[in-house]
Amino acid sequence: MLNISGIHEGFVLDHIQAGTSMRIYHDLKLDKLDCTVAIIKNAKSSKMGKKDIIKVECPIEALDLDILGFIDHNITVNVIKGDKIVEKKVLHLPKQVKNVIKCKNPRCITSIEQELDQIFLLADSDKEVYRCKYCEEKYINPNSRR
């Protein structure tokens, strides 16, 4: 059995859909942080069958919960301090995501103004539908487990 040691201070992302941990690693820009990161892919799970886990040894402030909630709001975030879980954060679909989705409408202002932030607003939380703030282009979250 593979053994990954515990962390003193940081966070553990658990219940990640199997095979999506590398996308989360890049979207959260964990490669830019100067900290220890352990990625466990395809771990056995009684709840999910298989799952991924990411352990990060750095302060929780480095984690963008909005991006993580957009990617998959079913992920469990365990905050670790002094080698113990001190808090479990619940993720929600963010009302707004910035520079995560790119608008596909060629007539959108973001296609012309390259330095303009790509901002999408939550239009329907049940179907996980977002709309571009500028042109109302629809985006349905493909990561949805619903």
N, CA, C and O atoms as a GROMACS GRO file, in nm:
protein
  584
    1MET      N    1   0.084  -0.119   0.000
    1MET     CA    2   0.000   0.000   0.000
    1MET      C    3   0.088   0.124   0.000
    1MET      O    4   0.189   0.130   0.071
    2LEU      N    5   0.050   0.222  -0.078
    2LEU     CA    6   0.121   0.349  -0.088
    2LEU      C    7   0.094   0.431   0.037
    2LEU      O    8  -0.020   0.439   0.083
    3ASN      N    9   0.199   0.492   0.093
    3ASN     CA   10   0.182   0.573   0.213
    3ASN      C   11   0.232   0.714   0.186
    3ASN      O   12   0.350   0.734   0.156
    4ILE      N   13   0.144   0.813   0.196
    4ILE     CA   14   0.179   0.954   0.182
    4ILE      C   15   0.167   1.014   0.322
    4ILE      O   16   0.061   1.005   0.384
    5SER      N   17   0.274   1.073   0.371
    5SER     CA   18   0.272   1.125   0.507
    5SER      C   19   0.174   1.242   0.521
    5SER      O   20   0.134   1.305   0.423
    6GLY      N   21   0.136   1.268   0.646
    6GLY     CA   22   0.046   1.378   0.675
    6GLY      C   23   0.114   1.513   0.658
    6GLY      O   24   0.235   1.520   0.637
    7ILE      N   25   0.036   1.618   0.668
    7ILE     CA   26   0.092   1.752   0.656
    7ILE      C   27   0.069   1.827   0.787
    7ILE      O   28  -0.028   1.802   0.858
    8HIS      N   29   0.161   1.918   0.817
    8HIS     CA   30   0.152   1.995   0.941
    8HIS      C   31   0.052   2.109   0.928
    8HIS      O   32  -0.035   2.126   1.014
    9GLU      N   33   0.065   2.188   0.821
    9GLU     CA   34  -0.028   2.299   0.798
    9GLU      C   35  -0.055   2.309   0.649
    9GLU      O   36   0.038   2.316   0.568
   10GLY      N   37  -0.180   2.311   0.612
   10GLY     CA   38  -0.218   2.319   0.472
   10GLY      C   39  -0.361   2.276   0.452
   10GLY      O   40  -0.448   2.302   0.535
   11PHE      N   41  -0.385   2.208   0.339
   11PHE     CA   42  -0.519   2.161   0.311
   11PHE      C   43  -0.514   2.036   0.226
   11PHE      O   44  -0.418   2.010   0.154
   12VAL      N   45  -0.622   1.959   0.237
   12VAL     CA   46  -0.637   1.836   0.159
   12VAL      C   47  -0.766   1.849   0.079
   12VAL      O   48  -0.873   1.872   0.135
   13LEU      N   49  -0.754   1.832  -0.052
   13LEU     CA   50  -0.871   1.830  -0.139
   13LEU      C   51  -0.906   1.684  -0.162
   13LEU      O   52  -0.829   1.609  -0.220
   14ASP      N   53  -1.023   1.645  -0.115
   14ASP     CA   54  -1.064   1.505  -0.121
   14ASP      C   55  -1.192   1.494  -0.204
   14ASP      O   56  -1.260   1.594  -0.229
   15HIS      N   57  -1.224   1.374  -0.245
   15HIS     CA   58  -1.343   1.344  -0.326
   15HIS      C   59  -1.340   1.415  -0.461
   15HIS      O   60  -1.443   1.464  -0.509
   16ILE      N   61  -1.223   1.420  -0.520
   16ILE     CA   62  -1.206   1.474  -0.655
   16ILE      C   63  -1.239   1.362  -0.753
   16ILE      O   64  -1.195   1.249  -0.734
   17GLN      N   65  -1.315   1.393  -0.857
   17GLN     CA   66  -1.345   1.293  -0.959
   17GLN      C   67  -1.214   1.234  -1.010
   17GLN      O   68  -1.120   1.308  -1.040
   18ALA      N   69  -1.208   1.103  -1.020
   18ALA     CA   70  -1.087   1.034  -1.066
   18ALA      C   71  -1.042   1.088  -1.201
   18ALA      O   72  -1.122   1.101  -1.294
   19GLY      N   73  -0.914   1.120  -1.209
   19GLY     CA   74  -0.855   1.168  -1.334
   19GLY      C   75  -0.857   1.318  -1.355
   19GLY      O   76  -0.808   1.366  -1.457
   20THR      N   77  -0.913   1.395  -1.260
   20THR     CA   78  -0.921   1.540  -1.281
   20THR      C   79  -0.824   1.620  -1.193
   20THR      O   80  -0.825   1.743  -1.196
   21SER      N   81  -0.742   1.551  -1.114
   21SER     CA   82  -0.653   1.622  -1.021
   21SER      C   83  -0.550   1.709  -1.093
   21SER      O   84  -0.515   1.816  -1.042
   22MET      N   85  -0.500   1.667  -1.208
   22MET     CA   86  -0.400   1.749  -1.278
   22MET      C   87  -0.460   1.879  -1.330
   22MET      O   88  -0.394   1.982  -1.330
   23ARG      N   89  -0.586   1.874  -1.375
   23ARG     CA   90  -0.653   1.997  -1.420
   23ARG      C   91  -0.667   2.093  -1.301
   23ARG      O   92  -0.642   2.213  -1.314
   24ILE      N   93  -0.707   2.039  -1.187
   24ILE     CA   94  -0.722   2.121  -1.067
   24ILE      C   95  -0.586   2.179  -1.027
   24ILE      O   96  -0.577   2.296  -0.990
   25TYR      N   97  -0.483   2.098  -1.034
   25TYR     CA   98  -0.347   2.143  -1.003
   25TYR      C   99  -0.310   2.265  -1.088
   25TYR      O  100  -0.256   2.363  -1.036
   26HIS      N  101  -0.340   2.260  -1.216
   26HIS     CA  102  -0.306   2.372  -1.305
   26HIS      C  103  -0.401   2.490  -1.289
   26HIS      O  104  -0.356   2.605  -1.285
   27ASP      N  105  -0.532   2.465  -1.279
   27ASP     CA  106  -0.629   2.574  -1.265
   27ASP      C  107  -0.610   2.653  -1.136
   27ASP      O  108  -0.633   2.774  -1.133
   28LEU      N  109  -0.569   2.584  -1.029
   28LEU     CA  110  -0.544   2.652  -0.902
   28LEU      C  111  -0.404   2.713  -0.896
   28LEU      O  112  -0.368   2.779  -0.798
   29LYS      N  113  -0.327   2.690  -1.002
   29LYS     CA  114  -0.189   2.741  -1.012
   29LYS      C  115  -0.102   2.693  -0.896
   29LYS      O  116  -0.019   2.768  -0.843
   30LEU      N  117  -0.122   2.568  -0.857
   30LEU     CA  118  -0.042   2.511  -0.749
   30LEU      C  119   0.104   2.496  -0.790
   30LEU      O  120   0.192   2.491  -0.704
   31ASP      N  121   0.130   2.490  -0.921
   31ASP     CA  122   0.267   2.482  -0.969
   31ASP      C  123   0.344   2.611  -0.946
   31ASP      O  124   0.468   2.611  -0.947
   32LYS      N  125   0.274   2.721  -0.924
   32LYS     CA  126   0.338   2.852  -0.899
   32LYS      C  127   0.372   2.872  -0.752
   32LYS      O  128   0.450   2.961  -0.718
   33LEU      N  129   0.312   2.790  -0.664
   33LEU     CA  130   0.337   2.804  -0.520
   33LEU      C  131   0.466   2.734  -0.480
   33LEU      O  132   0.503   2.632  -0.538
   34ASP      N  133   0.534   2.790  -0.383
   34ASP     CA  134   0.657   2.730  -0.331
   34ASP      C  135   0.619   2.646  -0.208
   34ASP      O  136   0.647   2.684  -0.094
   35CYS      N  137   0.557   2.531  -0.234
   35CYS     CA  138   0.513   2.446  -0.125
   35CYS      C  139   0.509   2.300  -0.173
   35CYS      O  140   0.521   2.272  -0.292
   36THR      N  141   0.491   2.210  -0.079
   36THR     CA  142   0.485   2.068  -0.109
   36THR      C  143   0.344   2.031  -0.154
   36THR      O  144   0.246   2.066  -0.088
   37VAL      N  145   0.335   1.959  -0.267
   37VAL     CA  146   0.207   1.914  -0.319
   37VAL      C  147   0.216   1.764  -0.348
   37VAL      O  148   0.310   1.719  -0.413
   38ALA      N  149   0.118   1.687  -0.299
   38ALA     CA  150   0.110   1.544  -0.329
   38ALA      C  151  -0.022   1.520  -0.402
   38ALA      O  152  -0.128   1.559  -0.355
   39ILE      N  153  -0.014   1.455  -0.517
   39ILE     CA  154  -0.133   1.422  -0.595
   39ILE      C  155  -0.148   1.270  -0.595
   39ILE      O  156  -0.056   1.197  -0.633
   40ILE      N  157  -0.263   1.226  -0.552
   40ILE     CA  158  -0.292   1.082  -0.548
   40ILE      C  159  -0.405   1.058  -0.648
   40ILE      O  160  -0.515   1.110  -0.631
   41LYS      N  161  -0.376   0.981  -0.751
   41LYS     CA  162  -0.476   0.954  -0.855
   41LYS      C  163  -0.531   0.814  -0.839
   41LYS      O  164  -0.460   0.720  -0.804
   42ASN      N  165  -0.661   0.802  -0.866
   42ASN     CA  166  -0.731   0.673  -0.869
   42ASN      C  167  -0.724   0.596  -0.737
   42ASN      O  168  -0.707   0.474  -0.736
   43ALA      N  169  -0.736   0.668  -0.627
   43ALA     CA  170  -0.741   0.602  -0.496
   43ALA      C  171  -0.877   0.533  -0.481
   43ALA      O  172  -0.977   0.582  -0.533
   44LYS      N  173  -0.879   0.422  -0.410
   44LYS     CA  174  -1.004   0.350  -0.388
   44LYS      C  175  -1.095   0.433  -0.298
   44LYS      O  176  -1.050   0.496  -0.202
   45SER      N  177  -1.223   0.433  -0.331
   45SER     CA  178  -1.321   0.508  -0.253
   45SER      C  179  -1.450   0.428  -0.245
   45SER      O  180  -1.502   0.384  -0.347
   46SER      N  181  -1.502   0.409  -0.123
   46SER     CA  182  -1.629   0.338  -0.109
   46SER      C  183  -1.744   0.423  -0.162
   46SER      O  184  -1.845   0.369  -0.209
   47LYS      N  185  -1.730   0.555  -0.155
   47LYS     CA  186  -1.836   0.646  -0.198
   47LYS      C  187  -1.837   0.666  -0.350
   47LYS      O  188  -1.943   0.673  -0.411
   48MET      N  189  -1.716   0.674  -0.411
   48MET     CA  190  -1.706   0.710  -0.552
   48MET      C  191  -1.648   0.599  -0.640
   48MET      O  192  -1.645   0.614  -0.763
   49GLY      N  193  -1.605   0.492  -0.583
   49GLY     CA  194  -1.536   0.389  -0.661
   49GLY      C  195  -1.388   0.421  -0.668
   49GLY      O  196  -1.306   0.354  -0.605
   50LYS      N  197  -1.354   0.525  -0.744
   50LYS     CA  198  -1.218   0.578  -0.751
   50LYS      C  199  -1.225   0.729  -0.733
   50LYS      O  200  -1.325   0.792  -0.769
   51LYS      N  201  -1.120   0.785  -0.678
   51LYS     CA  202  -1.115   0.930  -0.658
   51LYS      C  203  -0.970   0.976  -0.663
   51LYS      O  204  -0.878   0.895  -0.653
   52ASP      N  205  -0.952   1.107  -0.677
   52ASP     CA  206  -0.821   1.169  -0.667
   52ASP      C  207  -0.817   1.249  -0.537
   52ASP      O  208  -0.921   1.291  -0.486
   53ILE      N  209  -0.697   1.270  -0.486
   53ILE     CA  210  -0.676   1.349  -0.364
   53ILE      C  211  -0.555   1.439  -0.388
   53ILE      O  212  -0.457   1.396  -0.449
   54ILE      N  213  -0.561   1.562  -0.342
   54ILE     CA  214  -0.446   1.653  -0.350
   54ILE      C  215  -0.417   1.703  -0.209
   54ILE      O  216  -0.505   1.757  -0.141
   55LYS      N  217  -0.293   1.686  -0.165
   55LYS     CA  218  -0.248   1.738  -0.035
   55LYS      C  219  -0.150   1.852  -0.062
   55LYS      O  220  -0.056   1.837  -0.140
   56VAL      N  221  -0.173   1.966   0.002
   56VAL     CA  222  -0.089   2.083  -0.019
   56VAL      C  223  -0.045   2.137   0.116
   56VAL      O  224  -0.127   2.165   0.203
   57GLU      N  225   0.086   2.151   0.133
   57GLU     CA  226   0.139   2.204   0.260
   57GLU      C  227   0.173   2.351   0.241
   57GLU      O  228   0.287   2.388   0.212
   58CYS      N  229   0.070   2.434   0.258
   58CYS     CA  230   0.085   2.581   0.258
   58CYS      C  231  -0.045   2.638   0.315
   58CYS      O  232  -0.144   2.566   0.326
   59PRO      N  233  -0.047   2.766   0.352
   59PRO     CA  234  -0.168   2.824   0.411
   59PRO      C  235  -0.288   2.816   0.317
   59PRO      O  236  -0.273   2.826   0.196
   60ILE      N  237  -0.406   2.798   0.373
   60ILE     CA  238  -0.530   2.786   0.297
   60ILE      C  239  -0.559   2.911   0.216
   60ILE      O  240  -0.632   2.904   0.117
   61GLU      N  241  -0.503   3.025   0.254
   61GLU     CA  242  -0.526   3.149   0.182
   61GLU      C  243  -0.478   3.141   0.038
   61GLU      O  244  -0.522   3.219  -0.047
   62ALA      N  245  -0.388   3.048   0.010
   62ALA     CA  246  -0.335   3.032  -0.126
   62ALA      C  247  -0.437   2.965  -0.218
   62ALA      O  248  -0.416   2.961  -0.340
   63LEU      N  249  -0.545   2.912  -0.163
   63LEU     CA  250  -0.644   2.838  -0.240
   63LEU      C  251  -0.759   2.928  -0.283
   63LEU      O  252  -0.817   2.998  -0.199
   64ASP      N  253  -0.792   2.928  -0.412
   64ASP     CA  254  -0.905   3.005  -0.463
   64ASP      C  255  -1.028   2.915  -0.460
   64ASP      O  256  -1.047   2.831  -0.548
   65LEU      N  257  -1.111   2.933  -0.358
   65LEU     CA  258  -1.229   2.848  -0.340
   65LEU      C  259  -1.332   2.869  -0.451
   65LEU      O  260  -1.410   2.777  -0.480
   66ASP      N  261  -1.336   2.988  -0.512
   66ASP     CA  262  -1.430   3.011  -0.622
   66ASP      C  263  -1.397   2.923  -0.742
   66ASP      O  264  -1.485   2.861  -0.801
   67ILE      N  265  -1.269   2.920  -0.780
   67ILE     CA  266  -1.229   2.836  -0.893
   67ILE      C  267  -1.256   2.690  -0.859
   67ILE      O  268  -1.306   2.615  -0.943
   68LEU      N  269  -1.224   2.649  -0.739
   68LEU     CA  270  -1.245   2.511  -0.698
   68LEU      C  271  -1.394   2.476  -0.696
   68LEU      O  272  -1.433   2.368  -0.739
   69GLY      N  273  -1.477   2.567  -0.648
   69GLY     CA  274  -1.622   2.546  -0.648
   69GLY      C  275  -1.678   2.536  -0.788
   69GLY      O  276  -1.772   2.461  -0.812
   70PHE      N  277  -1.621   2.612  -0.881
   70PHE     CA  278  -1.664   2.605  -1.021
   70PHE      C  279  -1.625   2.471  -1.083
   70PHE      O  280  -1.704   2.409  -1.153
   71ILE      N  281  -1.501   2.428  -1.058
   71ILE     CA  282  -1.454   2.301  -1.115
   71ILE      C  283  -1.539   2.186  -1.065
   71ILE      O  284  -1.585   2.103  -1.144
   72ASP      N  285  -1.560   2.179  -0.934
   72ASP     CA  286  -1.642   2.072  -0.877
   72ASP      C  287  -1.676   2.109  -0.733
   72ASP      O  288  -1.591   2.099  -0.644
   73HIS      N  289  -1.799   2.152  -0.710
   73HIS     CA  290  -1.839   2.195  -0.575
   73HIS      C  291  -1.867   2.077  -0.482
   73HIS      O  292  -1.908   2.098  -0.368
   74ASN      N  293  -1.844   1.954  -0.529
   74ASN     CA  294  -1.858   1.836  -0.443
   74ASN      C  295  -1.727   1.796  -0.376
   74ASN      O  296  -1.723   1.702  -0.296
   75ILE      N  297  -1.620   1.865  -0.410
   75ILE     CA  298  -1.489   1.836  -0.350
   75ILE      C  299  -1.492   1.876  -0.203
   75ILE      O  300  -1.550   1.978  -0.167
   76THR      N  301  -1.429   1.794  -0.119
   76THR     CA  302  -1.417   1.825   0.023
   76THR      C  303  -1.284   1.896   0.046
   76THR      O  304  -1.180   1.850  -0.001
   77VAL      N  305  -1.287   2.008   0.119
   77VAL     CA  306  -1.165   2.082   0.152
   77VAL      C  307  -1.143   2.071   0.302
   77VAL      O  308  -1.220   2.126   0.381
   78ASN      N  309  -1.038   1.999   0.342
   78ASN     CA  310  -1.002   1.984   0.482
   78ASN      C  311  -0.886   2.077   0.514
   78ASN      O  312  -0.780   2.068   0.451
   79VAL      N  313  -0.904   2.166   0.611
   79VAL     CA  314  -0.798   2.257   0.653
   79VAL      C  315  -0.721   2.191   0.766
   79VAL      O  316  -0.780   2.146   0.864
   80ILE      N  317  -0.588   2.185   0.752
   80ILE     CA  318  -0.501   2.119   0.848
   80ILE      C  319  -0.415   2.223   0.920
   80ILE      O  320  -0.351   2.307   0.857
   81LYS      N  321  -0.415   2.216   1.052
   81LYS     CA  322  -0.324   2.298   1.134
   81LYS      C  323  -0.277   2.212   1.249
   81LYS      O  324  -0.358   2.146   1.315
   82GLY      N  325  -0.148   2.213   1.275
   82GLY     CA  326  -0.094   2.132   1.383
   82GLY      C  327  -0.120   1.984   1.364
   82GLY      O  328  -0.149   1.912   1.460
   83ASP      N  329  -0.111   1.938   1.242
   83ASP     CA  330  -0.130   1.797   1.206
   83ASP      C  331  -0.273   1.745   1.223
   83ASP      O  332  -0.295   1.624   1.215
   84LYS      N  333  -0.370   1.834   1.245
   84LYS     CA  334  -0.508   1.791   1.266
   84LYS      C  335  -0.602   1.868   1.174
   84LYS      O  336  -0.576   1.982   1.138
   85ILE      N  337  -0.713   1.804   1.138
   85ILE     CA  338  -0.817   1.874   1.062
   85ILE      C  339  -0.888   1.969   1.157
   85ILE      O  340  -0.948   1.926   1.256
   86VAL      N  341  -0.882   2.099   1.127
   86VAL     CA  342  -0.946   2.198   1.214
   86VAL      C  343  -1.074   2.255   1.152
   86VAL      O  344  -1.155   2.318   1.221
   87GLU      N  345  -1.091   2.233   1.021
   87GLU     CA  346  -1.209   2.286   0.955
   87GLU      C  347  -1.232   2.210   0.825
   87GLU      O  348  -1.138   2.170   0.757
   88LYS      N  349  -1.360   2.193   0.793
   88LYS     CA  350  -1.399   2.137   0.664
   88LYS      C  351  -1.478   2.246   0.593
   88LYS      O  352  -1.582   2.289   0.640
   89LYS      N  353  -1.426   2.288   0.479
   89LYS     CA  354  -1.493   2.394   0.403
   89LYS      C  355  -1.589   2.333   0.302
   89LYS      O  356  -1.558   2.234   0.236
   90VAL      N  357  -1.707   2.393   0.294
   90VAL     CA  358  -1.808   2.350   0.198
   90VAL      C  359  -1.798   2.441   0.076
   90VAL      O  360  -1.796   2.564   0.089
   91LEU      N  361  -1.791   2.381  -0.040
   91LEU     CA  362  -1.781   2.459  -0.163
   91LEU      C  363  -1.920   2.483  -0.221
   91LEU      O  364  -2.012   2.402  -0.204
   92HIS      N  365  -1.933   2.595  -0.289
   92HIS     CA  366  -2.057   2.630  -0.357
   92HIS      C  367  -2.022   2.674  -0.497
   92HIS      O  368  -1.909   2.713  -0.525
   93LEU      N  369  -2.120   2.669  -0.585
   93LEU     CA  370  -2.100   2.727  -0.717
   93LEU      C  371  -2.081   2.877  -0.698
   93LEU      O  372  -2.165   2.941  -0.636
   94PRO      N  373  -1.973   2.933  -0.750
   94PRO     CA  374  -1.954   3.078  -0.735
   94PRO      C  375  -2.054   3.155  -0.822
   94PRO      O  376  -2.092   3.110  -0.930
   95LYS      N  377  -2.094   3.269  -0.773
   95LYS     CA  378  -2.187   3.353  -0.849
   95LYS      C  379  -2.117   3.414  -0.971
   95LYS      O  380  -2.182   3.449  -1.069
   96GLN      N  381  -1.985   3.426  -0.962
   96GLN     CA  382  -1.907   3.483  -1.071
   96GLN      C  383  -1.773   3.410  -1.082
   96GLN      O  384  -1.710   3.378  -0.981
   97VAL      N  385  -1.730   3.384  -1.205
   97VAL     CA  386  -1.597   3.330  -1.227
   97VAL      C  387  -1.522   3.424  -1.321
   97VAL      O  388  -1.577   3.473  -1.420
   98LYS      N  389  -1.398   3.447  -1.287
   98LYS     CA  390  -1.318   3.545  -1.360
   98LYS      C  391  -1.194   3.477  -1.416
   98LYS      O  392  -1.115   3.417  -1.343
   99ASN      N  393  -1.178   3.488  -1.548
   99ASN     CA  394  -1.061   3.435  -1.620
   99ASN      C  395  -1.043   3.284  -1.604
   99ASN      O  396  -0.931   3.234  -1.599
  100VAL      N  397  -1.155   3.212  -1.596
  100VAL     CA  398  -1.152   3.066  -1.593
  100VAL      C  399  -1.213   3.012  -1.722
  100VAL      O  400  -1.162   2.917  -1.782
  101ILE      N  401  -1.323   3.074  -1.764
  101ILE     CA  402  -1.392   3.038  -1.888
  101ILE      C  403  -1.358   3.144  -1.992
  101ILE      O  404  -1.345   3.262  -1.959
  102LYS      N  405  -1.343   3.102  -2.117
  102LYS     CA  406  -1.325   3.198  -2.227
  102LYS      C  407  -1.452   3.203  -2.308
  102LYS      O  408  -1.510   3.099  -2.341
  103CYS      N  409  -1.497   3.323  -2.342
  103CYS     CA  410  -1.618   3.340  -2.422
  103CYS      C  411  -1.591   3.293  -2.564
  103CYS      O  412  -1.490   3.328  -2.625
  104LYS      N  413  -1.683   3.212  -2.616
  104LYS     CA  414  -1.668   3.157  -2.751
  104LYS      C  415  -1.735   3.242  -2.858
  104LYS      O  416  -1.724   3.213  -2.976
  105ASN      N  417  -1.805   3.347  -2.816
  105ASN     CA  418  -1.873   3.434  -2.911
  105ASN      C  419  -1.770   3.522  -2.981
  105ASN      O  420  -1.706   3.605  -2.916
  106PRO      N  421  -1.751   3.508  -3.112
  106PRO     CA  422  -1.651   3.588  -3.183
  106PRO      C  423  -1.682   3.738  -3.186
  106PRO      O  424  -1.594   3.820  -3.211
  107ARG      N  425  -1.809   3.774  -3.159
  107ARG     CA  426  -1.847   3.916  -3.158
  107ARG      C  427  -1.840   3.977  -3.019
  107ARG      O  428  -1.866   4.097  -3.002
  108CYS      N  429  -1.806   3.899  -2.919
  108CYS     CA  430  -1.796   3.949  -2.781
  108CYS      C  431  -1.680   4.048  -2.770
  108CYS      O  432  -1.578   4.033  -2.837
  109ILE      N  433  -1.696   4.147  -2.686
  109ILE     CA  434  -1.592   4.249  -2.665
  109ILE      C  435  -1.462   4.186  -2.615
  109ILE      O  436  -1.354   4.240  -2.640
  110THR      N  437  -1.472   4.072  -2.544
  110THR     CA  438  -1.351   4.007  -2.493
  110THR      C  439  -1.267   3.946  -2.605
  110THR      O  440  -1.149   3.918  -2.586
  111SER      N  441  -1.328   3.924  -2.722
  111SER     CA  442  -1.253   3.875  -2.838
  111SER      C  443  -1.167   3.986  -2.899
  111SER      O  444  -1.063   3.959  -2.959
  112ILE      N  445  -1.213   4.109  -2.883
  112ILE     CA  446  -1.142   4.224  -2.940
  112ILE      C  447  -1.046   4.284  -2.839
  112ILE      O  448  -0.930   4.310  -2.871
  113GLU      N  449  -1.094   4.306  -2.718
  113GLU     CA  450  -1.014   4.364  -2.610
  113GLU      C  451  -0.947   4.251  -2.532
  113GLU      O  452  -1.004   4.201  -2.435
  114GLN      N  453  -0.828   4.212  -2.573
  114GLN     CA  454  -0.761   4.096  -2.515
  114GLN      C  455  -0.729   4.112  -2.366
  114GLN      O  456  -0.724   4.012  -2.294
  115GLU      N  457  -0.708   4.234  -2.319
  115GLU     CA  458  -0.672   4.255  -2.179
  115GLU      C  459  -0.794   4.260  -2.087
  115GLU      O  460  -0.780   4.267  -1.965
  116LEU      N  461  -0.914   4.255  -2.144
  116LEU     CA  462  -1.038   4.258  -2.067
  116LEU      C  463  -1.058   4.123  -1.998
  116LEU      O  464  -1.042   4.018  -2.060
  117ASP      N  465  -1.094   4.127  -1.870
  117ASP     CA  466  -1.119   4.004  -1.794
  117ASP      C  467  -1.238   3.929  -1.853
  117ASP      O  468  -1.337   3.990  -1.894
  118GLN      N  469  -1.227   3.797  -1.856
  118GLN     CA  470  -1.337   3.711  -1.898
  118GLN      C  471  -1.421   3.684  -1.773
  118GLN      O  472  -1.379   3.609  -1.685
  119ILE      N  473  -1.539   3.744  -1.765
  119ILE     CA  474  -1.624   3.732  -1.647
  119ILE      C  475  -1.754   3.664  -1.686
  119ILE      O  476  -1.825   3.707  -1.777
  120PHE      N  477  -1.785   3.557  -1.614
  120PHE     CA  478  -1.910   3.484  -1.635
  120PHE      C  479  -1.989   3.484  -1.506
  120PHE      O  480  -1.933   3.466  -1.398
  121LEU      N  481  -2.119   3.504  -1.518
  121LEU     CA  482  -2.209   3.510  -1.403
  121LEU      C  483  -2.300   3.387  -1.402
  121LEU      O  484  -2.344   3.340  -1.507
  122LEU      N  485  -2.326   3.334  -1.282
  122LEU     CA  486  -2.411   3.218  -1.267
  122LEU      C  487  -2.554   3.255  -1.304
  122LEU      O  488  -2.613   3.344  -1.242
  123ALA      N  489  -2.611   3.188  -1.404
  123ALA     CA  490  -2.747   3.218  -1.450
  123ALA      C  491  -2.848   3.115  -1.398
  123ALA      O  492  -2.963   3.150  -1.370
  124ASP      N  493  -2.805   2.989  -1.384
  124ASP     CA  494  -2.895   2.883  -1.338
  124ASP      C  495  -2.813   2.784  -1.257
  124ASP      O  496  -2.736   2.706  -1.313
  125SER      N  497  -2.829   2.786  -1.125
  125SER     CA  498  -2.746   2.700  -1.040
  125SER      C  499  -2.787   2.553  -1.052
  125SER      O  500  -2.702   2.466  -1.033
  126ASP      N  501  -2.912   2.523  -1.082
  126ASP     CA  502  -2.955   2.384  -1.095
  126ASP      C  503  -2.888   2.315  -1.214
  126ASP      O  504  -2.849   2.198  -1.205
  127LYS      N  505  -2.877   2.386  -1.323
  127LYS     CA  506  -2.816   2.329  -1.445
  127LYS      C  507  -2.670   2.371  -1.462
  127LYS      O  508  -2.606   2.333  -1.559
  128GLU      N  509  -2.619   2.449  -1.367
  128GLU     CA  510  -2.482   2.500  -1.369
  128GLU      C  511  -2.452   2.574  -1.500
  128GLU      O  512  -2.355   2.546  -1.569
  129VAL      N  513  -2.539   2.670  -1.530
  129VAL     CA  514  -2.525   2.751  -1.650
  129VAL      C  515  -2.470   2.888  -1.612
  129VAL      O  516  -2.521   2.955  -1.522
  130TYR      N  517  -2.365   2.928  -1.682
  130TYR     CA  518  -2.306   3.061  -1.667
  130TYR      C  519  -2.327   3.139  -1.795
  130TYR      O  520  -2.341   3.082  -1.903
  131ARG      N  521  -2.330   3.273  -1.782
  131ARG     CA  522  -2.342   3.359  -1.900
  131ARG      C  523  -2.235   3.466  -1.895
  131ARG      O  524  -2.201   3.519  -1.789
  132CYS      N  525  -2.182   3.497  -2.013
  132CYS     CA  526  -2.080   3.602  -2.025
  132CYS      C  527  -2.140   3.734  -1.977
  132CYS      O  528  -2.253   3.768  -2.013
  133LYS      N  529  -2.065   3.806  -1.899
  133LYS     CA  530  -2.112   3.934  -1.844
  133LYS      C  531  -2.135   4.036  -1.956
  133LYS      O  532  -2.219   4.125  -1.942
  134TYR      N  533  -2.063   4.024  -2.066
  134TYR     CA  534  -2.067   4.125  -2.172
  134TYR      C  535  -2.166   4.093  -2.283
  134TYR      O  536  -2.232   4.184  -2.334
  135CYS      N  537  -2.176   3.966  -2.323
  135CYS     CA  538  -2.259   3.934  -2.439
  135CYS      C  539  -2.368   3.832  -2.410
  135CYS      O  540  -2.446   3.800  -2.500
  136GLU      N  541  -2.374   3.779  -2.286
  136GLU     CA  542  -2.475   3.682  -2.246
  136GLU      C  543  -2.457   3.544  -2.310
  136GLU      O  544  -2.548   3.462  -2.304
  137GLU      N  545  -2.342   3.517  -2.372
  137GLU     CA  546  -2.314   3.385  -2.428
  137GLU      C  547  -2.325   3.281  -2.317
  137GLU      O  548  -2.272   3.301  -2.208
  138LYS      N  549  -2.394   3.171  -2.345
  138LYS     CA  550  -2.419   3.067  -2.245
  138LYS      C  551  -2.300   2.971  -2.237
  138LYS      O  552  -2.238   2.937  -2.338
  139TYR      N  553  -2.270   2.928  -2.114
  139TYR     CA  554  -2.168   2.827  -2.089
  139TYR      C  555  -2.224   2.728  -1.989
  139TYR      O  556  -2.260   2.766  -1.878
  140ILE      N  557  -2.233   2.601  -2.027
  140ILE     CA  558  -2.281   2.497  -1.937
  140ILE      C  559  -2.159   2.424  -1.882
  140ILE      O  560  -2.077   2.375  -1.959
  141ASN      N  561  -2.148   2.418  -1.752
  141ASN     CA  562  -2.031   2.358  -1.687
  141ASN      C  563  -2.022   2.209  -1.720
  141ASN      O  564  -2.108   2.132  -1.677
  142PRO      N  565  -1.919   2.167  -1.795
  142PRO     CA  566  -1.906   2.025  -1.830
  142PRO      C  567  -1.860   1.940  -1.712
  142PRO      O  568  -1.864   1.817  -1.720
  143ASN      N  569  -1.816   2.002  -1.603
  143ASN     CA  570  -1.768   1.930  -1.486
  143ASN      C  571  -1.880   1.889  -1.393
  143ASN      O  572  -1.856   1.822  -1.293
  144SER      N  573  -2.001   1.929  -1.424
  144SER     CA  574  -2.115   1.903  -1.337
  144SER      C  575  -2.135   1.753  -1.314
  144SER      O  576  -2.125   1.674  -1.408
  145ARG      N  577  -2.162   1.715  -1.190
  145ARG     CA  578  -2.192   1.575  -1.157
  145ARG      C  579  -2.344   1.553  -1.150
  145ARG      O  580  -2.389   1.444  -1.114
  146ARG      N  581  -2.421   1.652  -1.184
  146ARG     CA  582  -2.568   1.640  -1.174
  146ARG      C  583  -2.625   1.564  -1.289
  146ARG      O  584  -2.747   1.544  -1.295
   0.00000   0.00000   0.00000
